[in-house]
């Protein structure tokens, strides 16, 4: 069954240089502020060791 | 390097993104780390079921998501819904900006988990709606809707949108006006299980 296109919702997420509103810009920057550091933190040694042990099997 | 070595390297490479997804879902740092480890263990156990050359990222994201759902069903959620990622306070942002981030954190905690997850994966990971749909096991239209609703709801809460406008917005999305909360973030949020996905 073909999906009906909902024209009220953009096809793609807004690119960095195009925003629907100042709120969208602020939201994007704030979410990066909240989550980017989590992604860049060192990985837990225990988890890495677990993966490496499985690799050797 | 054999296929097995590549598989393990892929798991290690995607761990940062899994941490972000896990934190978006659990809203708790410790729970997120546990979820990532559980998901990695599940993936290692299911190694033989992964078809090399297919979308590993989507496969891995789905494993984590399914583990999250499984954990929810097993126990009552005791997550501290006010637990904001520590990175929100680790910047050099002025006091007013830190307050705004804290309010955003509270508002994010109030979103349904699927909307919160969708918004974070699109905005922070830069995922396309198609990739989001594949990673979360839903239709592309559903993925778009979750992101759109999350943005709309956050804007309504944080910008103090008049109740009428928020209700009209909810009506456009096919939801009953009564289902839309229009009170400000400062209102103590409801504690309890994470909203049904």
gemmi code that builds the backbone of each chain (N, CA, C; Angstrom):
import gemmi

chains = {
    "A": [
        ("UNK", (0.870, -1.206, 0.000), (0.000, 0.000, 0.000), (0.885, 1.228, 0.000)),
        ("UNK", (0.638, 2.170, -0.920), (1.467, 3.370, -1.001), (1.148, 4.270, 0.183)),
        ("UNK", (2.195, 4.852, 0.767), (1.989, 5.744, 1.898), (1.558, 7.107, 1.388)),
        ("UNK", (0.552, 7.662, 2.058), (0.118, 8.992, 1.677), (1.139, 9.988, 2.192)),
        ("UNK", (1.585, 10.850, 1.329), (2.617, 11.802, 1.698), (2.031, 12.896, 2.573)),
        ("UNK", (2.600, 13.087, 3.729), (2.152, 14.119, 4.643), (2.973, 15.347, 4.342)),
        ("UNK", (2.396, 16.289, 3.639), (3.142, 17.449, 3.191), (3.439, 18.421, 4.320)),
        ("UNK", (2.787, 18.206, 5.476), (3.035, 19.119, 6.585), (4.356, 18.805, 7.265)),
        ("UNK", (4.930, 17.638, 7.000), (6.181, 17.248, 7.627), (7.263, 17.240, 6.559)),
        ("UNK", (8.349, 17.985, 6.752), (9.429, 18.033, 5.766), (9.991, 16.651, 5.485)),
        ("UNK", (10.499, 16.431, 4.247), (11.043, 15.137, 3.891), (12.354, 14.851, 4.594)),
        ("UNK", (13.108, 15.889, 4.805), (14.421, 15.705, 5.397), (14.561, 16.574, 6.642)),
        ("UNK", (15.405, 16.139, 7.545), (15.665, 16.984, 8.711), (16.321, 18.280, 8.230)),
        ("UNK", (16.116, 19.368, 8.919), (16.729, 20.622, 8.473), (18.250, 20.501, 8.490)),
        ("UNK", (18.894, 21.036, 7.471), (20.341, 21.028, 7.411), (20.869, 22.079, 8.377)),
        ("UNK", (22.169, 22.036, 8.609), (22.741, 22.946, 9.579), (22.476, 24.403, 9.249)),
        ("UNK", (22.415, 24.748, 7.950), (22.306, 26.157, 7.593), (20.868, 26.595, 7.325)),
        ("UNK", (19.906, 25.690, 7.479), (18.531, 26.060, 7.200), (17.668, 25.639, 8.384)),
        ("UNK", (16.960, 26.561, 8.977), (16.142, 26.264, 10.132), (14.765, 26.878, 9.945)),
        ("UNK", (13.776, 26.170, 10.474), (12.439, 26.708, 10.375), (12.270, 27.876, 11.317)),
        ("UNK", (12.975, 27.899, 12.420), (12.790, 28.958, 13.391), (14.024, 29.071, 14.270)),
        ("UNK", (14.052, 30.168, 15.034), (15.145, 30.349, 15.987), (15.118, 29.239, 17.021)),
        ("UNK", (13.928, 28.744, 17.335), (13.823, 27.663, 18.309), (14.523, 26.412, 17.797)),
        ("UNK", (14.312, 26.077, 16.518), (14.974, 24.904, 15.951), (16.486, 25.035, 16.041)),
        ("UNK", (16.989, 26.213, 15.769), (18.434, 26.454, 15.854), (18.908, 26.254, 17.285)),
        ("UNK", (18.202, 26.856, 18.221), (18.577, 26.734, 19.629), (18.484, 25.269, 20.075)),
        ("UNK", (17.437, 24.572, 19.651), (17.236, 23.180, 20.049), (18.381, 22.306, 19.549)),
        ("UNK", (18.755, 22.514, 18.296), (19.849, 21.718, 17.736), (21.144, 21.939, 18.509)),
        ("UNK", (21.467, 23.198, 18.759), (22.702, 23.502, 19.477), (22.656, 22.950, 20.898)),
        ("UNK", (21.500, 23.070, 21.528), (21.370, 22.611, 22.910), (21.477, 21.094, 23.019)),
        ("UNK", (20.863, 20.384, 22.087), (20.944, 18.926, 22.126), (22.381, 18.462, 21.892)),
        ("UNK", (23.079, 19.137, 20.995), (24.496, 18.808, 20.812), (25.276, 19.083, 22.090)),
        ("UNK", (24.950, 20.166, 22.726), (25.588, 20.524, 23.985), (25.369, 19.431, 25.031)),
        ("UNK", (24.180, 18.864, 25.041), (23.819, 17.867, 26.049), (24.417, 16.492, 25.763)),
        ("UNK", (24.511, 16.153, 24.485), (24.845, 14.758, 24.153), (26.215, 14.543, 23.512)),
        ("UNK", (26.815, 15.560, 22.932), (28.084, 15.343, 22.243), (29.168, 14.855, 23.198)),
        ("UNK", (29.178, 15.375, 24.399), (30.232, 14.975, 25.328), (30.084, 13.507, 25.711)),
        ("UNK", (28.833, 13.065, 25.806), (28.605, 11.650, 26.129), (29.234, 10.766, 25.068)),
        ("UNK", (29.061, 11.165, 23.809), (29.578, 10.368, 22.699), (31.106, 10.367, 22.662)),
        ("UNK", (31.725, 11.417, 23.191), (33.176, 11.529, 23.084), (33.910, 11.015, 24.324)),
        ("UNK", (33.172, 10.596, 25.335), (33.822, 10.089, 26.555), (34.524, 8.763, 26.276)),
        ("UNK", (35.581, 8.455, 27.003), (36.277, 7.171, 26.803), (35.322, 6.001, 27.028)),
        ("UNK", (35.496, 4.968, 26.241), (34.642, 3.797, 26.374), (35.034, 2.999, 27.610)),
        ("UNK", (34.067, 2.388, 28.271), (34.373, 1.600, 29.471), (35.332, 0.462, 29.158)),
        ("UNK", (36.358, 0.335, 29.982), (37.360, -0.709, 29.765), (36.734, -2.097, 29.830)),
        ("UNK", (35.809, -2.266, 30.745), (35.166, -3.570, 30.903), (34.454, -3.985, 29.625)),
        ("UNK", (33.779, -3.057, 29.005), (33.048, -3.364, 27.770), (34.016, -3.706, 26.642)),
        ("UNK", (35.073, -2.928, 26.539), (36.068, -3.204, 25.488), (36.710, -4.576, 25.706)),
        ("UNK", (36.971, -4.894, 26.964), (37.584, -6.189, 27.264), (36.629, -7.326, 26.898)),
        ("UNK", (35.370, -7.117, 27.163), (34.358, -8.118, 26.850), (34.306, -8.376, 25.346)),
        ("UNK", (34.378, -7.308, 24.567), (34.331, -7.442, 23.104), (35.588, -8.145, 22.597)),
        ("UNK", (36.730, -7.775, 23.155), (37.986, -8.393, 22.729), (38.047, -9.873, 23.091)),
        ("UNK", (37.508, -10.222, 24.247), (37.485, -11.640, 24.632), (36.617, -12.451, 23.689)),
        ("UNK", (35.521, -11.825, 23.262), (34.652, -12.531, 22.316), (35.332, -12.684, 20.960)),
        ("UNK", (36.139, -11.673, 20.610), (36.840, -11.705, 19.323), (37.798, -12.889, 19.255)),
        ("UNK", (38.364, -13.246, 20.404), (39.374, -14.310, 20.422), (38.775, -15.700, 20.340)),
        ("UNK", (37.471, -15.804, 20.561), (36.841, -17.117, 20.548), (36.901, -17.768, 19.180)),
    ],
    "B": [
        ("UNK", (42.046, -8.964, 7.808), (41.133, -9.155, 8.953), (39.892, -9.887, 8.473)),
        ("UNK", (39.533, -10.941, 9.231), (38.375, -11.703, 8.806), (37.087, -10.975, 9.101)),
        ("UNK", (35.990, -11.626, 8.650), (34.672, -11.030, 8.848), (34.369, -10.863, 10.323)),
        ("UNK", (34.838, -11.837, 11.150), (34.576, -11.763, 12.578), (35.259, -10.549, 13.181)),
        ("UNK", (36.508, -10.285, 12.760), (37.211, -9.122, 13.272), (36.509, -7.841, 12.901)),
        ("UNK", (36.002, -7.774, 11.694), (35.272, -6.588, 11.255), (34.017, -6.391, 12.099)),
        ("UNK", (33.359, -7.479, 12.423), (32.138, -7.400, 13.220), (32.436, -6.750, 14.572)),
        ("UNK", (33.487, -7.213, 15.230), (33.827, -6.660, 16.545), (34.263, -5.203, 16.424)),
        ("UNK", (34.975, -4.882, 15.353), (35.379, -3.489, 15.140), (34.163, -2.596, 14.918)),
        ("UNK", (33.167, -3.125, 14.233), (31.945, -2.346, 14.001), (31.224, -2.060, 15.309)),
        ("UNK", (31.218, -3.043, 16.196), (30.565, -2.832, 17.488), (31.292, -1.718, 18.247)),
        ("UNK", (32.612, -1.798, 18.298), (33.385, -0.782, 19.025), (33.150, 0.600, 18.406)),
        ("UNK", (33.130, 0.661, 17.091), (32.988, 1.948, 16.406), (31.635, 2.603, 16.670)),
        ("UNK", (30.599, 1.812, 16.863), (29.267, 2.381, 17.022), (28.920, 2.660, 18.486)),
        ("UNK", (29.764, 2.248, 19.406), (29.460, 2.429, 20.831), (29.125, 3.882, 21.215)),
        ("UNK", (29.853, 4.876, 20.707), (29.483, 6.260, 21.072), (28.051, 6.617, 20.701)),
        ("UNK", (27.631, 6.187, 19.524), (26.257, 6.491, 19.107), (25.252, 5.697, 19.930)),
        ("UNK", (25.627, 4.489, 20.313), (24.735, 3.706, 21.159), (24.570, 4.358, 22.524)),
        ("UNK", (25.634, 4.956, 23.014), (25.554, 5.636, 24.315), (24.567, 6.797, 24.249)),
        ("UNK", (24.604, 7.533, 23.161), (23.676, 8.660, 22.998), (22.242, 8.144, 22.913)),
        ("UNK", (22.030, 7.114, 22.130), (20.686, 6.544, 22.009), (20.200, 6.028, 23.365)),
        ("UNK", (21.101, 5.343, 24.080), (20.726, 4.777, 25.375), (20.380, 5.877, 26.372)),
        ("UNK", (21.143, 6.951, 26.350), (20.855, 8.039, 27.273), (19.537, 8.718, 26.919)),
        ("UNK", (19.264, 8.849, 25.632), (17.988, 9.430, 25.218), (16.820, 8.575, 25.699)),
        ("UNK", (17.002, 7.275, 25.693), (15.915, 6.380, 26.094), (15.760, 6.304, 27.607)),
        ("UNK", (16.874, 6.158, 28.327), (16.812, 5.902, 29.760), (16.796, 7.162, 30.618)),
        ("UNK", (17.336, 8.250, 30.089), (17.421, 9.518, 30.816), (18.265, 9.398, 32.075)),
        ("UNK", (19.147, 8.419, 32.121), (19.957, 8.168, 33.310), (21.307, 7.634, 32.865)),
        ("UNK", (22.394, 8.252, 33.300), (23.711, 7.869, 32.831), (24.054, 6.433, 33.147)),
        ("UNK", (23.823, 6.042, 34.398), (24.193, 4.682, 34.793), (23.366, 3.647, 34.039)),
        ("UNK", (22.063, 3.917, 33.922), (21.193, 2.980, 33.198), (21.599, 2.902, 31.728)),
        ("UNK", (22.014, 4.042, 31.178), (22.426, 4.066, 29.771), (23.663, 3.201, 29.558)),
        ("UNK", (24.638, 3.307, 30.449), (25.844, 2.494, 30.318), (25.511, 1.011, 30.429)),
        ("UNK", (24.636, 0.669, 31.351), (24.220, -0.729, 31.481), (23.516, -1.207, 30.220)),
        ("UNK", (22.663, -0.351, 29.672), (21.915, -0.720, 28.472), (22.859, -0.962, 27.297)),
        ("UNK", (23.851, -0.111, 27.164), (24.807, -0.287, 26.068), (25.556, -1.604, 26.220)),
        ("UNK", (25.966, -1.907, 27.442), (26.693, -3.156, 27.658), (25.795, -4.358, 27.386)),
        ("UNK", (24.543, -4.279, 27.831), (23.602, -5.369, 27.572), (23.395, -5.557, 26.071)),
        ("UNK", (23.254, -4.442, 25.366), (23.029, -4.513, 23.924), (24.248, -5.099, 23.211)),
        ("UNK", (25.428, -4.715, 23.668), (26.646, -5.250, 23.060), (26.720, -6.761, 23.285)),
        ("UNK", (26.372, -7.197, 24.476), (26.361, -8.641, 24.765), (25.350, -9.366, 23.885)),
        ("UNK", (24.189, -8.769, 23.726), (23.169, -9.367, 22.857), (23.686, -9.478, 21.424)),
        ("UNK", (24.365, -8.429, 20.980), (24.883, -8.436, 19.614), (25.948, -9.518, 19.440)),
        ("UNK", (26.816, -9.648, 20.429), (27.850, -10.679, 20.346), (27.213, -12.070, 20.313)),
        ("UNK", (26.182, -12.250, 21.101), (25.489, -13.541, 21.123), (24.773, -13.816, 19.806)),
        ("UNK", (24.334, -12.752, 19.149), (23.568, -12.901, 17.907), (24.443, -12.703, 16.675)),
        ("UNK", (25.755, -12.804, 16.865), (26.697, -12.564, 15.779), (26.309, -13.320, 14.507)),
        ("UNK", (25.933, -14.571, 14.659), (25.654, -15.403, 13.486), (24.417, -14.949, 12.719)),
        ("UNK", (23.550, -14.191, 13.387), (22.319, -13.766, 12.725), (22.513, -12.495, 11.896)),
        ("UNK", (23.667, -11.834, 12.067), (23.904, -10.629, 11.280), (24.457, -11.009, 9.917)),
        ("UNK", (23.877, -10.444, 8.865), (24.313, -10.722, 7.504), (25.329, -9.679, 7.086)),
        ("UNK", (26.603, -10.062, 6.894), (27.615, -9.085, 6.483), (27.197, -8.336, 5.224)),
        ("UNK", (27.470, -7.031, 5.223), (27.100, -6.218, 4.071), (25.776, -5.514, 4.235)),
        ("UNK", (24.983, -5.948, 5.204), (23.720, -5.256, 5.472), (23.973, -4.131, 6.464)),
        ("UNK", (22.923, -3.397, 6.807), (23.052, -2.196, 7.622), (23.339, -2.557, 9.079)),
        ("UNK", (24.633, -2.558, 9.428), (25.013, -2.933, 10.784), (24.487, -1.931, 11.809)),
        ("UNK", (24.573, -0.657, 11.506), (24.140, 0.377, 12.453), (22.666, 0.206, 12.818)),
        ("UNK", (21.837, 0.001, 11.803), (20.406, -0.177, 12.069), (20.172, -1.426, 12.904)),
        ("UNK", (20.894, -2.495, 12.592), (20.778, -3.754, 13.349), (21.145, -3.533, 14.805)),
        ("UNK", (22.231, -2.825, 15.029), (22.714, -2.587, 16.381), (21.770, -1.662, 17.154)),
        ("UNK", (21.295, -0.612, 16.527), (20.358, 0.308, 17.181), (19.072, -0.415, 17.564)),
        ("UNK", (18.616, -1.314, 16.699), (17.381, -2.055, 17.004), (17.600, -2.988, 18.197)),
        ("UNK", (18.789, -3.600, 18.252), (19.084, -4.489, 19.382), (19.015, -3.699, 20.688)),
        ("UNK", (19.618, -2.524, 20.695), (19.599, -1.716, 21.917), (18.178, -1.308, 22.267)),
        ("UNK", (17.430, -0.903, 21.267), (16.053, -0.456, 21.504), (15.202, -1.601, 22.048)),
        ("UNK", (15.367, -2.766, 21.446), (14.593, -3.933, 21.894), (14.975, -4.322, 23.321)),
        ("UNK", (16.241, -4.173, 23.644), (16.678, -4.471, 25.011), (16.067, -3.486, 25.988)),
        ("UNK", (15.989, -2.242, 25.593), (15.368, -1.221, 26.431), (13.908, -1.562, 26.705)),
        ("UNK", (13.191, -1.938, 25.649), (11.785, -2.287, 25.791), (11.628, -3.520, 26.669)),
        ("UNK", (12.502, -4.495, 26.469), (12.454, -5.715, 27.264), (12.673, -5.413, 28.751)),
        ("UNK", (13.624, -4.542, 29.026), (13.899, -4.174, 30.416), (12.708, -3.462, 31.042)),
        ("UNK", (12.041, -2.624, 30.266), (10.872, -1.906, 30.771), (9.773, -2.877, 31.169)),
        ("UNK", (9.598, -3.879, 30.366), (8.522, -4.836, 30.628), (8.825, -5.703, 31.850)),
        ("UNK", (10.109, -5.867, 32.148), (10.477, -6.733, 33.257), (10.371, -6.067, 34.624)),
        ("UNK", (10.563, -4.766, 34.599), (10.569, -4.101, 35.901), (9.912, -2.739, 35.788)),
        ("UNK", (9.497, -2.216, 36.950), (8.937, -0.881, 37.002), (10.096, 0.075, 36.840)),
        ("UNK", (9.872, 1.112, 36.012), (10.937, 2.063, 35.781), (11.158, 2.919, 37.008)),
        ("UNK", (12.393, 2.963, 37.510), (12.691, 3.800, 38.664), (13.656, 4.898, 38.292)),
        ("UNK", (13.698, 5.214, 37.016), (14.621, 6.232, 36.542), (14.314, 7.578, 37.160)),
        ("UNK", (15.342, 8.265, 37.533), (15.178, 9.615, 38.036), (14.913, 10.515, 36.846)),
        ("UNK", (13.685, 10.960, 36.707), (13.342, 11.696, 35.500), (13.954, 13.082, 35.477)),
        ("UNK", (14.556, 13.512, 36.575), (15.200, 14.813, 36.558), (16.685, 14.690, 36.272)),
        ("UNK", (17.140, 13.488, 35.933), (18.562, 13.275, 35.692), (18.933, 13.836, 34.326)),
        ("UNK", (19.575, 14.956, 34.310), (19.977, 15.600, 33.063), (21.416, 15.199, 32.782)),
        ("UNK", (21.752, 14.954, 31.510), (23.141, 14.598, 31.200), (24.115, 15.586, 31.817)),
        ("UNK", (25.167, 15.101, 32.428), (26.087, 15.998, 33.105), (26.713, 17.004, 32.141)),
        ("UNK", (26.759, 16.656, 30.864), (27.339, 17.581, 29.896), (26.559, 18.885, 29.836)),
        ("UNK", (25.324, 18.856, 30.287), (24.531, 20.079, 30.270), (25.114, 21.118, 31.217)),
        ("UNK", (25.910, 20.650, 32.177), (26.445, 21.594, 33.153), (27.950, 21.774, 33.009)),
        ("UNK", (28.541, 21.115, 32.030), (29.991, 21.126, 31.948), (30.533, 22.162, 30.984)),
        ("UNK", (29.672, 22.993, 30.439), (30.125, 23.976, 29.464), (30.471, 25.286, 30.153)),
        ("UNK", (31.000, 26.185, 29.370), (31.319, 27.500, 29.874), (30.148, 28.463, 29.654)),
        ("UNK", (28.982, 27.878, 29.397), (27.821, 28.702, 29.088), (27.475, 29.599, 30.266)),
        ("UNK", (26.991, 30.772, 29.963), (26.545, 31.671, 31.021), (25.454, 31.032, 31.854)),
        ("UNK", (25.250, 31.551, 33.016), (24.279, 31.004, 33.943), (22.898, 30.844, 33.299)),
        ("UNK", (22.480, 31.863, 32.545), (21.156, 31.809, 31.933), (21.061, 30.642, 30.943)),
        ("UNK", (22.148, 30.392, 30.210), (22.128, 29.296, 29.246), (22.066, 27.951, 29.962)),
        ("UNK", (22.762, 27.841, 31.103), (22.708, 26.572, 31.834), (21.289, 26.333, 32.345)),
        ("UNK", (20.639, 27.390, 32.770), (19.256, 27.245, 33.216), (18.366, 26.782, 32.065)),
        ("UNK", (18.598, 27.361, 30.888), (17.794, 26.979, 29.728), (18.034, 25.515, 29.374)),
        ("UNK", (19.290, 25.075, 29.481), (19.590, 23.677, 29.190), (18.935, 22.754, 30.210)),
        ("UNK", (18.906, 23.195, 31.447), (18.263, 22.379, 32.474), (16.769, 22.254, 32.193)),
        ("UNK", (16.166, 23.358, 31.761), (14.746, 23.307, 31.416), (14.522, 22.393, 30.214)),
        ("UNK", (15.433, 22.461, 29.260), (15.319, 21.576, 28.107), (15.425, 20.121, 28.557)),
        ("UNK", (16.347, 19.849, 29.467), (16.490, 18.487, 29.973), (15.227, 17.975, 30.623)),
        ("UNK", (14.599, 18.831, 31.411), (13.341, 18.442, 32.049), (12.261, 18.192, 31.009)),
        ("UNK", (12.211, 19.058, 30.018), (11.198, 18.894, 28.973), (11.452, 17.619, 28.170)),
        ("UNK", (12.718, 17.362, 27.891), (13.050, 16.131, 27.160), (12.599, 14.907, 27.944)),
        ("UNK", (12.779, 14.958, 29.257), (12.391, 13.816, 30.098), (10.897, 13.553, 30.054)),
        ("UNK", (10.124, 14.579, 29.730), (8.676, 14.436, 29.706), (8.157, 13.880, 28.386)),
        ("UNK", (8.996, 13.929, 27.365), (8.569, 13.400, 26.068), (8.416, 11.881, 26.143)),
        ("UNK", (7.541, 11.309, 25.322), (7.527, 9.849, 25.195), (8.904, 9.381, 24.724)),
        ("UNK", (9.308, 8.214, 25.194), (10.660, 7.731, 24.907), (10.934, 7.638, 23.405)),
        ("UNK", (9.942, 7.217, 22.630), (10.192, 7.049, 21.191), (10.409, 8.402, 20.513)),
        ("UNK", (9.714, 9.426, 20.971), (9.913, 10.752, 20.393), (11.267, 11.308, 20.813)),
        ("UNK", (11.616, 11.105, 22.057), (12.893, 11.604, 22.550), (14.042, 10.949, 21.800)),
        ("UNK", (13.936, 9.626, 21.654), (14.959, 8.872, 20.930), (15.068, 9.355, 19.481)),
        ("UNK", (13.932, 9.524, 18.822), (13.916, 9.941, 17.421), (14.549, 11.324, 17.255)),
        ("UNK", (14.190, 12.241, 18.118), (14.720, 13.596, 18.024), (16.232, 13.605, 18.200)),
        ("UNK", (16.713, 12.879, 19.186), (18.148, 12.858, 19.462), (18.908, 12.210, 18.307)),
        ("UNK", (18.384, 11.134, 17.778), (19.117, 10.440, 16.717), (19.153, 11.273, 15.431)),
        ("UNK", (18.118, 12.046, 15.176), (18.111, 12.903, 13.984), (18.982, 14.132, 14.203)),
        ("UNK", (18.818, 14.784, 15.332), (19.525, 16.050, 15.549), (20.988, 15.824, 15.923)),
        ("UNK", (21.251, 14.915, 16.852), (22.613, 14.718, 17.340), (23.420, 13.825, 16.396)),
        ("UNK", (22.818, 12.746, 15.917), (23.522, 11.846, 15.008), (23.448, 12.301, 13.562)),
        ("UNK", (22.517, 13.185, 13.242), (22.362, 13.598, 11.859), (21.755, 12.523, 10.975)),
        ("UNK", (20.988, 11.620, 11.574), (20.371, 10.543, 10.808), (19.303, 11.082, 9.880)),
        ("UNK", (19.156, 10.428, 8.738), (18.026, 10.720, 7.864), (16.789, 10.037, 8.446)),
        ("UNK", (15.617, 10.435, 7.963), (14.408, 9.782, 8.454), (14.386, 8.310, 8.044)),
        ("UNK", (14.937, 8.024, 6.879), (14.967, 6.635, 6.429), (15.850, 5.790, 7.354)),
        ("UNK", (17.005, 6.318, 7.715), (17.905, 5.595, 8.609), (17.279, 5.452, 9.994)),
        ("UNK", (16.608, 6.485, 10.434), (15.936, 6.422, 11.732), (14.856, 5.343, 11.714)),
        ("UNK", (14.093, 5.288, 10.631), (13.026, 4.290, 10.525), (13.603, 2.880, 10.581)),
        ("UNK", (14.706, 2.671, 9.876), (15.315, 1.347, 9.852), (15.910, 0.998, 11.220)),
        ("UNK", (16.460, 1.987, 11.900), (17.097, 1.743, 13.193), (16.106, 1.504, 14.310)),
        ("UNK", (14.898, 1.998, 14.140), (13.897, 1.864, 15.198), (12.747, 0.953, 14.797)),
        ("UNK", (12.851, 0.349, 13.609), (11.850, -0.631, 13.213), (10.463, -0.049, 12.983)),
        ("UNK", (10.389, 1.112, 12.325), (9.091, 1.705, 12.051), (9.058, 2.228, 10.617)),
        ("UNK", (7.899, 2.683, 10.188), (7.772, 3.262, 8.854), (8.423, 4.644, 8.831)),
        ("UNK", (8.818, 5.088, 7.638), (9.454, 6.395, 7.510), (8.505, 7.502, 7.978)),
        ("UNK", (7.236, 7.356, 7.654), (6.256, 8.349, 8.081), (6.152, 8.437, 9.595)),
        ("UNK", (6.237, 7.285, 10.238), (6.208, 7.256, 11.702), (7.441, 7.941, 12.281)),
        ("UNK", (8.588, 7.682, 11.675), (9.829, 8.307, 12.127), (9.735, 9.831, 12.007)),
        ("UNK", (9.248, 10.294, 10.863), (9.088, 11.734, 10.673), (8.143, 12.307, 11.720)),
        ("UNK", (7.058, 11.616, 11.946), (6.048, 12.097, 12.878), (6.597, 12.224, 14.288)),
        ("UNK", (7.396, 11.244, 14.702), (7.965, 11.295, 16.056), (8.858, 12.517, 16.229)),
        ("UNK", (9.700, 12.785, 15.243), (10.596, 13.932, 15.323), (9.790, 15.228, 15.314)),
        ("UNK", (8.833, 15.289, 14.420), (8.017, 16.491, 14.298), (7.266, 16.768, 15.598)),
        ("UNK", (6.662, 15.742, 16.166), (5.899, 15.907, 17.399), (6.805, 16.299, 18.559)),
        ("UNK", (7.983, 15.699, 18.602), (8.909, 16.028, 19.688), (9.285, 17.503, 19.626)),
        ("UNK", (9.650, 17.964, 18.428), (10.016, 19.378, 18.271), (8.841, 20.270, 18.652)),
        ("UNK", (7.679, 19.913, 18.143), (6.489, 20.729, 18.374), (6.167, 20.811, 19.862)),
        ("UNK", (6.260, 19.671, 20.548), (5.926, 19.630, 21.969), (6.943, 20.402, 22.797)),
        ("UNK", (8.210, 20.236, 22.490), (9.242, 20.976, 23.211), (9.053, 22.470, 23.029)),
        ("UNK", (8.748, 22.870, 21.816), (8.544, 24.289, 21.565), (7.342, 24.807, 22.349)),
        ("UNK", (6.284, 24.004, 22.403), (5.101, 24.425, 23.143), (5.410, 24.574, 24.632)),
        ("UNK", (6.146, 23.630, 25.190), (6.472, 23.698, 26.615), (7.441, 24.829, 26.926)),
        ("UNK", (8.503, 24.913, 26.152), (9.577, 25.843, 26.478), (9.277, 27.284, 26.069)),
        ("UNK", (8.464, 27.445, 25.034), (8.145, 28.796, 24.576), (6.858, 29.306, 25.201)),
        ("UNK", (6.200, 28.433, 26.010), (4.986, 28.875, 26.676), (3.901, 29.190, 25.704)),
        ("UNK", (3.722, 28.276, 24.711), (2.721, 28.495, 23.685), (1.347, 28.513, 24.317)),
        ("UNK", (0.498, 29.457, 23.911), (-0.857, 29.500, 24.433), (-1.565, 28.171, 24.196)),
        ("UNK", (-2.411, 27.762, 25.129), (-3.059, 26.463, 25.071), (-3.814, 26.259, 23.761)),
        ("UNK", (-4.432, 27.317, 23.241), (-5.202, 27.169, 22.011), (-4.335, 26.772, 20.850)),
        ("UNK", (-3.157, 27.417, 20.757), (-2.271, 27.124, 19.629), (-1.740, 25.710, 19.733)),
        ("UNK", (-1.372, 25.285, 20.918), (-0.853, 23.930, 21.094), (-1.931, 22.916, 20.755)),
        ("UNK", (-3.177, 23.223, 21.135), (-4.268, 22.294, 20.860), (-4.505, 22.183, 19.363)),
        ("UNK", (-4.433, 23.344, 18.672), (-4.636, 23.302, 17.228), (-3.521, 22.499, 16.572)),
        ("UNK", (-2.309, 22.647, 17.121), (-1.194, 21.875, 16.586), (-1.416, 20.390, 16.799)),
        ("UNK", (-1.915, 20.024, 17.962), (-2.177, 18.624, 18.244), (-3.270, 18.102, 17.332)),
        ("UNK", (-4.257, 18.947, 17.063), (-5.356, 18.514, 16.201), (-4.832, 18.223, 14.799)),
        ("UNK", (-3.876, 19.049, 14.326), (-3.324, 18.821, 12.985), (-2.610, 17.491, 12.934)),
        ("UNK", (-2.022, 17.071, 14.064), (-1.294, 15.821, 14.104), (-2.208, 14.652, 14.384)),
        ("UNK", (-3.481, 14.919, 14.521), (-4.446, 13.848, 14.718), (-4.601, 13.433, 16.153)),
        ("UNK", (-4.133, 14.256, 17.113), (-4.262, 13.931, 18.517), (-5.341, 14.796, 19.141)),
        ("UNK", (-5.979, 14.275, 20.196), (-7.021, 15.052, 20.872), (-6.381, 16.179, 21.642)),
        ("UNK", (-6.975, 17.364, 21.639), (-6.399, 18.516, 22.346), (-6.123, 18.208, 23.798)),
        ("UNK", (-6.961, 17.379, 24.394), (-6.781, 17.086, 25.797), (-5.521, 16.309, 26.086)),
        ("UNK", (-4.954, 15.687, 25.069), (-3.755, 14.881, 25.278), (-2.510, 15.716, 25.293)),
        ("UNK", (-2.614, 16.984, 24.958), (-1.453, 17.855, 24.882), (-1.299, 18.628, 26.169)),
        ("UNK", (-0.124, 18.510, 26.762), (0.149, 19.275, 27.973), (0.717, 20.619, 27.570)),
        ("UNK", (0.152, 21.665, 28.104), (0.607, 22.992, 27.728), (1.179, 23.729, 28.914)),
        ("UNK", (1.254, 23.059, 30.081), (1.815, 23.746, 31.248), (3.317, 23.886, 31.065)),
        ("UNK", (3.897, 24.823, 31.753), (5.318, 25.110, 31.621), (6.152, 23.988, 32.229)),
        ("UNK", (7.394, 23.952, 31.848), (8.301, 22.909, 32.299), (8.456, 22.928, 33.801)),
        ("UNK", (8.293, 24.094, 34.410), (8.506, 24.224, 35.842), (7.562, 23.360, 36.640)),
        ("UNK", (6.446, 22.946, 36.031), (5.497, 22.100, 36.731), (6.154, 20.763, 37.017)),
        ("UNK", (6.115, 20.277, 38.252), (6.739, 18.987, 38.553), (6.229, 17.915, 37.617)),
        ("UNK", (7.142, 17.161, 37.024), (6.744, 16.140, 36.076), (6.274, 14.909, 36.828)),
        ("UNK", (5.458, 14.132, 36.108), (4.920, 12.918, 36.715), (6.021, 11.873, 36.806)),
        ("UNK", (6.139, 11.243, 37.961), (7.091, 10.164, 38.124), (6.400, 8.847, 37.837)),
        ("UNK", (7.167, 7.903, 37.403), (6.575, 6.607, 37.144), (7.190, 5.994, 35.902)),
        ("UNK", (6.573, 4.955, 35.397), (7.116, 4.271, 34.221), (7.233, 5.226, 33.054)),
        ("UNK", (8.218, 4.944, 32.232), (8.390, 5.736, 31.025), (7.148, 5.559, 30.176)),
        ("UNK", (6.728, 6.637, 29.507), (5.529, 6.585, 28.687), (5.650, 5.449, 27.690)),
        ("UNK", (4.522, 4.821, 27.431), (4.509, 3.679, 26.524), (5.026, 4.078, 25.164)),
        ("UNK", (5.786, 3.193, 24.623), (6.329, 3.464, 23.301), (5.308, 2.921, 22.298)),
    ],
}
model = gemmi.Model(1)
for chain_id, residues in chains.items():
    chain = gemmi.Chain(chain_id)
    for i, (resn, *xyz) in enumerate(residues, 1):
        res = gemmi.Residue()
        res.name, res.seqid = resn, gemmi.SeqId(i, " ")
        for name, pos in zip(("N", "CA", "C"), xyz):
            atom = gemmi.Atom()
            atom.name, atom.element = name, gemmi.Element(name[0])
            atom.pos, atom.b_iso = gemmi.Position(*pos), 0.0
            res.add_atom(atom)
        chain.add_residue(res)
    model.add_chain(chain)
structure = gemmi.Structure()
structure.add_model(model)
structure.setup_entities()
